[in-house]
């Protein structure tokens, strides 16, 4: 949450910091500070919402001057 891991939530999910790091790497996230928040979905997958400046540029971003 806001670039910091929430240990209480990791314990509740029975997820280690190493497992979290692995999940983030699989989704191309290398820095916790880039994450606005992450959600563990009902199917067990991790959904990540990145901070505004950490999102990759889109085609629309490149066309705006």
matplotlib code that plots the C-alpha trace (Angstrom):
import matplotlib.pyplot as plt

x = [0.0, 1.5, 4.9, 5.1, 4.4, 1.7, 3.1, -0.3, -1.9, 0.9, 0.5, -3.3, -2.7, 0.0, 2.3, 6.0, 7.9, 9.8, 6.6, 5.4, 8.7, 8.4, 4.8, 5.9, 8.8, 6.6, 4.4, 7.4, 7.5, 10.9, 10.4, 7.8, 7.7, 6.1, 3.0, -0.1, -1.8, -2.1, -5.1, -5.2, -8.1, -10.5, -8.7, -5.4, -3.8, -2.2, -3.5, -1.2, -2.1, 1.0, 1.6, 1.0, 4.6, 5.5, 3.1, 4.5, 3.8, 0.8, 0.2, -2.2, 0.5, 3.0, 0.5, -0.3, 2.1]
y = [0.0, 3.3, 1.7, -0.1, -3.7, -4.3, -7.2, -7.7, -8.4, -10.7, -12.7, -12.9, -14.2, -16.6, -15.0, -14.4, -11.3, -13.5, -14.8, -11.2, -10.2, -13.1, -12.1, -8.5, -9.6, -11.8, -8.8, -6.6, -4.5, -4.1, -1.3, -1.3, 2.5, 2.2, 0.5, 2.5, -0.7, -4.4, -6.6, -10.4, -11.5, -14.3, -16.6, -15.9, -13.7, -10.4, -7.3, -4.3, -0.6, 1.5, 5.1, 7.7, 8.2, 4.5, 3.4, 2.7, 5.3, 4.5, 5.4, 8.1, 9.5, 9.7, 11.6, 14.2, 17.2]
z = [0.0, -1.1, -1.8, 1.5, 2.3, 4.9, 7.1, 8.8, 5.4, 4.3, 7.5, 7.0, 3.4, 4.6, 2.1, 2.7, 1.6, -0.8, -2.4, -2.7, -4.4, -6.8, -7.7, -8.3, -10.5, -12.6, -13.3, -14.1, -10.9, -9.4, -6.9, -4.1, -4.2, -7.7, -6.3, -5.3, -4.0, -4.7, -4.3, -4.0, -6.1, -5.2, -7.6, -5.8, -8.4, -7.4, -9.2, -9.0, -9.4, -10.1, -9.1, -11.8, -12.7, -12.6, -15.3, -18.7, -21.3, -23.5, -27.1, -26.0, -23.6, -26.5, -28.8, -26.1, -26.2]

ax = plt.figure().add_subplot(projection="3d")
ax.plot(x, y, z, "-o")
ax.set_aspect("equal")
plt.show()
